[in-house]
Amino acid sequence: MTPLAEILRPQSLDEYIGQQHLIGPGAVLRTLIESGNIPSMIFWGPPGIGKTTLAMIISRTLHRPFHTLSAISSGVKEVREVITAAQAEEGAILFIDEIHRFNKAQQDSLLGAVERGTITLIGATTENPSFEVISALLSRCQVYVLKEFDENDMHRLIDSAVRWYASQGTSVAVKESEALMRISGGDARKLLNAFELVVNRSSLHNQSAPIILDNTTVTEVIQQNLAFYDKGGEMHYDVISAFIKSMRGSDPNGAVYWLARMIAGGEDPLFIARRMLIFASEDIGNANPNALLLANATFDAVSKIGYPECRINLSHCACYLACSAKSNATYMALKNAEEAVRRWGDLPVPLHIRNAPTKLMKGLGYGDGYKYAHDYEGNFTQQEYLPAGLEGSRFYEPGNTPREQETRRSLHDHWGNKYGY
């Protein structure tokens, strides 16, 4: 049986719900579509907000051949097959769902065809493309940010579902919608799946009477049939937040519980491993440098092993990180330095630490007076490394862990009172 979300999928821009900042009258993307000249593009936004649907509508509106691949199940071979087929077509569109899951080699395989115009690429991602899409491909695409459905959009979806059931001879009255809204979390697919589940379950008990949807009925049916954790919905962000905060708070019990919740919900294990890799530097840093090594080894192990066995690696790492000494000193050092860059701009590099690969540069004084640290006792000698105006600025403040206090003493021995260590 075709799911309700598929039945109600819009077929044209006028039927499309939401994203009016992109496809409303006079909006940038609608103008491009109506001109018939669209660039390769990436749709970035949360799940269930119409990224795939919009790509299909663009293809249908422009009468273009439409190819679709999922980055979960496709690789370079499938990409090349589509590109070969597109060479015999006019203006073919290739839609890649979850393009952030493509590795560098897979993304590289798209470059030539996109640059030559063999295909018009439309990628969909829930992750920030600045981090997940290679720069060469990103520079050839226009990024459009899609927003969560607001309450009015969700009510329009509910109304369309009610009308469809009425056309099938089933009377549905929505007495209360708060539970549906809360469960869906701005995800249209999740909303319609929940709506369909509640209607189908209610119709089993009484096939003749009108079906009434209220908060109590919706909550009871959903609790019996759906896991509240959804790797693509709002709960996804709440659970990963709880996981990170548990590790930051040095509670391995909380960390492993939220890890188990993500595993039960089918979360991408590499997403979990990636977050622990970030955590190891952001929240532990030099208090325990081995944390980064273990987190990196965990990411590598998860990449090689996959579910279900990799959940053991994830638990190993999560418990270690939670129990480790904590420090955000290196993270704060970067933020402090970034603030200095924003405030003072691109200050010139001091001449004595500039590179001098040519005679002209040497003649201009590049590298003059540079002291090669290894020529001095203890492989250290004092000299200035910051630009004029920032001399003596201290960005890195070691924490109070034993290892960092040792670092503080070493810095004081080297620099005396220059930085106040």
C-alpha positions as CSV (number, residue, x, y, z in Angstrom):
1,M,0.0,0.0,0.0
2,T,1.3,3.4,-1.0
3,P,2.1,5.5,2.1
4,L,0.0,8.6,2.7
5,A,3.1,10.8,2.5
6,E,3.8,9.6,-1.0
7,I,0.1,9.9,-2.1
8,L,0.1,13.5,-1.0
9,R,3.5,14.4,-2.5
10,P,3.0,17.8,-4.4
11,Q,3.3,17.6,-8.1
12,S,3.9,21.3,-8.9
13,L,5.3,24.5,-7.4
14,D,1.8,25.8,-6.7
15,E,1.0,22.6,-4.7
16,Y,4.3,22.7,-2.8
17,I,3.9,23.7,0.9
18,G,6.6,25.8,2.7
19,Q,9.9,27.3,1.5
20,Q,8.2,30.4,0.3
21,H,11.5,32.3,0.7
22,L,12.8,30.1,-2.2
23,I,9.8,29.3,-4.3
24,G,7.2,31.9,-3.5
25,P,6.2,34.4,-6.2
26,G,9.3,36.3,-7.3
27,A,11.6,34.3,-5.0
28,V,15.1,33.5,-6.2
29,L,14.7,29.7,-6.9
30,R,11.3,30.1,-8.5
31,T,12.6,32.8,-10.8
32,L,15.4,30.5,-11.9
33,I,13.0,27.6,-12.5
34,E,10.6,29.7,-14.5
35,S,13.6,30.9,-16.6
36,G,14.4,27.3,-17.4
37,N,18.1,27.9,-16.5
38,I,18.9,26.3,-13.2
39,P,22.4,25.9,-11.7
40,S,23.7,22.8,-9.9
41,M,22.5,23.2,-6.3
42,I,22.5,21.7,-2.8
43,F,19.4,21.7,-0.6
44,W,20.4,22.0,3.1
45,G,17.8,21.5,5.8
46,P,16.3,19.1,8.3
47,P,14.5,15.9,7.2
48,G,11.0,15.8,5.9
49,I,10.8,19.4,4.6
50,G,10.5,18.6,0.9
51,K,14.0,18.5,-0.5
52,T,13.4,15.4,-2.6
53,T,9.9,16.7,-3.6
54,L,11.3,20.0,-4.7
55,A,13.9,18.3,-6.9
56,M,11.3,16.2,-8.5
57,I,9.1,19.2,-9.2
58,I,12.0,21.1,-10.8
59,S,12.6,18.1,-13.1
60,R,8.9,17.8,-14.0
61,T,8.4,21.6,-14.5
62,L,11.4,21.8,-16.8
63,H,10.7,18.5,-18.6
64,R,14.2,17.3,-17.8
65,P,15.3,13.6,-17.4
66,F,15.5,12.8,-13.7
67,H,18.0,10.4,-12.1
68,T,18.2,9.8,-8.4
69,L,20.8,8.1,-6.2
70,S,21.0,7.6,-2.5
71,A,24.5,8.2,-1.0
72,I,23.8,5.4,1.5
73,S,23.6,2.7,-1.2
74,S,25.4,4.2,-4.2
75,G,29.1,4.7,-5.1
76,V,31.4,5.8,-7.9
77,K,30.2,3.0,-10.2
78,E,26.5,4.1,-10.0
79,V,27.5,7.8,-10.4
80,R,29.5,7.0,-13.6
81,E,26.6,4.9,-15.0
82,V,24.2,7.9,-14.5
83,I,26.7,10.2,-16.1
84,T,27.1,7.9,-19.1
85,A,23.3,7.8,-19.5
86,A,23.0,11.5,-19.2
87,Q,25.4,12.1,-22.1
88,A,22.7,10.9,-24.4
89,E,20.1,13.2,-22.8
90,E,19.3,16.9,-22.8
91,G,19.6,18.7,-19.5
92,A,19.6,15.6,-17.2
93,I,19.2,16.2,-13.5
94,L,20.9,14.0,-11.0
95,F,19.4,14.1,-7.5
96,I,21.6,12.7,-4.7
97,D,20.0,12.2,-1.4
98,E,22.2,12.5,1.7
99,I,25.1,13.7,-0.4
100,H,27.1,14.4,2.8
101,R,27.6,10.6,3.1
102,F,29.6,10.5,-0.1
103,N,33.3,10.4,0.5
104,K,35.9,12.5,-1.3
105,A,36.4,10.1,-4.1
106,Q,32.7,9.7,-4.7
107,Q,32.2,13.5,-4.7
108,D,35.2,13.9,-7.0
109,S,33.6,11.6,-9.5
110,L,30.8,14.3,-10.0
111,L,33.1,17.2,-10.7
112,G,33.8,16.8,-14.4
113,A,30.1,16.1,-15.4
114,V,28.9,19.1,-13.3
115,E,31.5,21.4,-14.8
116,R,30.8,20.3,-18.4
117,G,27.0,20.6,-17.8
118,T,26.5,16.9,-18.6
119,I,24.3,16.8,-15.5
120,T,22.7,19.4,-13.3
121,L,23.4,18.2,-9.8
122,I,20.8,18.6,-7.0
123,G,22.1,17.3,-3.7
124,A,20.2,17.1,-0.5
125,T,21.8,17.1,2.9
126,T,20.9,17.5,6.6
127,E,24.5,18.4,7.4
128,N,26.3,21.7,6.9
129,P,27.6,21.4,3.3
130,S,30.6,23.7,4.2
131,F,31.9,20.8,6.2
132,E,30.5,17.8,4.4
133,V,30.9,18.7,0.7
134,I,34.3,19.1,-0.9
135,S,35.2,22.7,-1.8
136,A,35.7,22.0,-5.5
137,L,32.1,20.6,-5.7
138,L,30.6,23.2,-3.4
139,S,32.1,26.0,-5.5
140,R,30.2,24.7,-8.5
141,C,26.8,24.6,-6.7
142,Q,24.4,27.1,-5.3
143,V,23.4,26.3,-1.7
144,Y,19.8,26.8,-0.7
145,V,18.8,26.6,2.9
146,L,15.4,25.0,3.5
147,K,13.5,25.7,6.7
148,E,11.4,23.6,9.0
149,F,7.6,23.7,8.4
150,D,5.9,26.2,10.6
151,E,2.6,25.6,12.3
152,N,0.6,27.0,9.4
153,D,2.4,24.6,7.0
154,M,1.7,21.7,9.2
155,H,-2.0,22.6,9.5
156,R,-2.2,22.7,5.7
157,L,-0.7,19.2,5.6
158,I,-3.3,17.9,8.1
159,D,-6.1,19.5,6.1
160,S,-4.9,17.8,2.9
161,A,-4.8,14.5,4.7
162,V,-8.3,15.0,6.0
163,R,-9.5,15.8,2.4
164,W,-7.8,12.8,1.0
165,Y,-9.4,10.4,3.5
166,A,-12.8,12.0,2.8
167,S,-12.3,11.3,-0.9
168,Q,-11.8,7.7,0.0
169,G,-15.0,7.6,2.0
170,T,-13.4,7.9,5.5
171,S,-14.5,10.8,7.7
172,V,-11.7,12.1,9.9
173,A,-12.1,15.0,12.3
174,V,-9.0,16.6,13.9
175,K,-10.2,17.8,17.3
176,E,-6.8,18.6,18.6
177,S,-3.5,18.8,16.8
178,E,-0.9,19.6,19.5
179,A,0.3,16.0,19.8
180,L,0.7,15.6,16.1
181,M,2.7,18.7,15.9
182,R,4.9,17.7,18.9
183,I,5.6,14.2,17.5
184,S,6.4,15.4,14.0
185,G,8.8,18.1,15.1
186,G,8.5,20.1,11.8
187,D,8.9,16.9,9.7
188,A,6.1,16.6,7.1
189,R,6.8,12.9,6.4
190,K,6.7,12.1,10.1
191,L,3.5,14.1,10.5
192,L,1.7,12.2,7.7
193,N,3.1,8.8,8.8
194,A,1.8,9.4,12.3
195,F,-1.6,10.7,10.9
196,E,-1.9,7.6,8.8
197,L,-1.0,5.3,11.6
198,V,-3.6,6.8,14.0
199,V,-6.3,6.7,11.4
200,N,-5.6,3.1,10.3
201,R,-5.5,2.0,14.0
202,S,-8.7,3.8,14.8
203,S,-10.5,2.4,11.8
204,L,-9.8,-1.2,12.9
205,H,-12.0,-0.6,16.0
206,N,-14.9,1.1,14.4
207,Q,-15.1,1.1,10.6
208,S,-18.4,3.1,10.3
209,A,-18.1,5.9,12.8
210,P,-16.2,9.1,12.0
211,I,-12.6,9.0,13.3
212,I,-11.8,11.6,15.9
213,L,-8.1,12.6,16.4
214,D,-7.3,14.2,19.7
215,N,-4.1,14.5,21.7
216,T,-4.9,11.5,23.9
217,T,-5.6,9.2,21.0
218,V,-2.6,10.3,19.0
219,T,-0.2,9.9,21.9
220,E,-1.5,6.4,22.9
221,V,-1.2,5.1,19.3
222,I,2.2,6.6,18.6
223,Q,3.6,5.4,21.9
224,Q,2.5,1.9,21.1
225,N,3.9,1.9,17.5
226,L,6.8,4.3,17.1
227,A,10.0,4.9,18.9
228,F,10.1,8.5,20.0
229,Y,13.8,8.7,19.1
230,D,14.1,9.6,15.4
231,K,17.5,10.0,14.0
232,G,16.3,12.6,11.5
233,G,13.9,14.6,13.7
234,E,14.0,17.1,16.5
235,M,14.7,14.3,19.1
236,H,17.9,13.6,17.2
237,Y,19.4,16.9,18.3
238,D,18.1,16.5,21.9
239,V,19.6,13.1,22.3
240,I,23.0,13.9,20.9
241,S,23.0,17.0,23.1
242,A,22.3,14.8,26.2
243,F,25.0,12.4,25.1
244,I,27.6,15.2,24.8
245,K,26.6,16.9,28.0
246,S,26.8,13.6,29.9
247,M,30.4,13.1,28.7
248,R,31.2,16.7,29.5
249,G,29.8,16.2,33.0
250,S,32.0,13.1,33.5
251,D,29.0,10.7,33.8
252,P,29.6,7.5,31.9
253,N,26.2,6.1,32.9
254,G,24.4,9.0,31.3
255,A,26.7,8.8,28.3
256,V,26.2,5.1,27.6
257,Y,22.4,5.4,28.1
258,W,22.1,8.1,25.5
259,L,24.4,6.1,23.3
260,A,22.1,3.1,23.6
261,R,19.1,5.4,22.7
262,M,20.9,6.5,19.5
263,I,21.9,2.9,18.6
264,A,18.3,1.8,19.1
265,G,17.1,4.6,16.9
266,G,19.4,3.6,14.0
267,E,21.6,6.6,14.3
268,D,24.5,6.7,11.8
269,P,27.5,5.3,13.9
270,L,29.9,7.6,12.1
271,F,27.9,10.6,13.2
272,I,28.3,9.5,16.8
273,A,32.0,8.8,16.3
274,R,32.5,12.1,14.6
275,R,30.9,14.0,17.6
276,M,33.2,12.1,20.0
277,L,36.2,13.1,17.9
278,I,35.2,16.8,18.2
279,F,34.5,16.4,21.9
280,A,38.0,14.9,22.5
281,S,39.6,18.3,21.5
282,E,36.8,20.7,22.5
283,D,36.2,19.4,26.0
284,I,39.3,17.4,27.0
285,G,42.2,18.8,24.9
286,N,45.6,18.8,26.6
287,A,44.1,17.6,29.9
288,N,44.4,14.1,28.3
289,P,45.8,14.2,24.7
290,N,45.3,10.4,24.5
291,A,41.5,11.1,24.3
292,L,41.9,12.4,20.7
293,L,43.9,9.4,19.8
294,L,41.3,7.0,21.1
295,A,38.5,9.0,19.5
296,N,40.2,8.9,16.1
297,A,40.9,5.2,16.5
298,T,37.2,4.7,17.3
299,F,36.2,6.6,14.2
300,D,38.5,4.4,12.1
301,A,37.2,1.2,13.8
302,V,33.6,2.2,13.2
303,S,34.3,2.9,9.6
304,K,35.8,-0.5,9.1
305,I,33.3,-2.6,11.2
306,G,29.9,-1.0,11.0
307,Y,26.8,-2.0,12.9
308,P,26.1,-4.0,15.0
309,E,29.6,-4.8,16.3
310,C,30.9,-1.2,16.2
311,R,28.5,-0.2,19.0
312,I,31.1,-1.9,21.3
313,N,33.8,0.5,20.0
314,L,31.4,3.4,20.5
315,S,30.7,2.4,24.1
316,H,34.4,1.9,24.8
317,C,35.2,5.5,23.7
318,A,32.2,7.1,25.2
319,C,33.0,5.7,28.7
320,Y,36.7,6.7,28.3
321,L,35.8,10.3,27.3
322,A,33.3,10.6,30.1
323,C,35.8,9.4,32.7
324,S,38.7,11.6,31.4
325,A,40.0,14.8,32.9
326,K,38.3,17.8,31.2
327,S,39.6,21.1,29.8
328,N,38.3,23.4,27.1
329,A,41.5,25.5,27.3
330,T,42.6,24.8,23.7
331,Y,39.1,25.5,22.4
332,M,39.0,28.8,24.2
333,A,42.4,29.7,23.0
334,L,41.2,29.4,19.4
335,K,38.1,31.5,20.2
336,N,40.3,34.2,21.8
337,A,42.6,34.2,18.8
338,E,39.7,34.4,16.4
339,E,38.3,37.4,18.3
340,A,41.7,39.1,17.9
341,V,41.6,38.4,14.2
342,R,38.1,39.9,14.0
343,R,39.1,42.9,16.0
344,W,42.5,43.8,14.5
345,G,42.2,42.3,11.0
346,D,45.1,40.8,9.0
347,L,48.1,42.2,10.8
348,P,51.4,41.8,8.8
349,V,53.6,38.8,9.6
350,P,56.9,40.0,11.3
351,L,59.7,40.0,8.8
352,H,62.0,37.7,10.8
353,I,59.5,34.8,10.7
354,R,58.4,35.3,7.1
355,N,59.4,32.7,4.5
356,A,62.3,33.7,2.1
357,P,62.4,31.3,-0.8
358,T,63.8,33.9,-3.3
359,K,66.7,36.4,-3.4
360,L,64.3,39.2,-3.8
361,M,62.5,38.3,-0.6
362,K,65.8,37.9,1.2
363,G,66.8,41.3,-0.1
364,L,63.6,42.8,1.4
365,G,64.6,41.4,4.8
366,Y,62.4,38.4,4.9
367,G,63.7,36.0,7.5
368,D,66.4,38.4,8.8
369,G,67.0,37.8,12.5
370,Y,65.1,34.6,12.7
371,K,66.5,32.4,15.5
372,Y,66.3,28.6,14.7
373,A,65.2,27.1,18.0
374,H,67.2,23.9,17.7
375,D,70.4,25.9,17.6
376,Y,69.9,26.9,21.2
377,E,70.1,25.0,24.5
378,G,66.9,23.2,25.3
379,N,65.7,23.9,21.8
380,F,64.3,27.2,22.8
381,T,65.2,30.9,22.6
382,Q,62.9,33.9,23.2
383,Q,61.8,35.8,20.1
384,E,58.6,37.5,18.9
385,Y,56.0,35.4,17.0
386,L,53.0,37.7,17.2
387,P,52.5,40.7,14.9
388,A,53.2,44.3,16.0
389,G,50.4,45.5,18.3
390,L,49.7,42.0,19.8
391,E,53.0,41.4,21.5
392,G,52.5,39.7,24.8
393,S,48.8,38.7,24.1
394,R,47.9,35.5,25.8
395,F,45.2,33.4,24.1
396,Y,46.0,30.0,25.6
397,E,45.2,29.7,29.3
398,P,46.1,26.2,30.6
399,G,43.5,24.6,32.8
400,N,43.9,23.2,36.3
401,T,44.5,19.6,35.4
402,P,47.9,18.1,36.4
403,R,49.1,17.8,32.8
404,E,48.1,21.4,32.0
405,Q,49.7,22.7,35.2
406,E,52.9,21.1,34.1
407,T,52.5,22.9,30.7
408,R,52.0,26.2,32.6
409,R,55.2,25.7,34.5
410,S,57.1,24.9,31.3
411,L,55.7,28.0,29.6
412,H,56.7,30.2,32.6
413,D,60.2,28.7,32.5
414,H,60.5,29.5,28.8
415,W,58.8,32.9,28.6
416,G,59.2,34.3,32.1
417,N,56.7,37.2,32.5
418,K,56.1,37.8,28.8
419,Y,52.7,36.1,28.7
420,G,52.0,36.0,32.5
421,Y,52.3,32.3,32.9
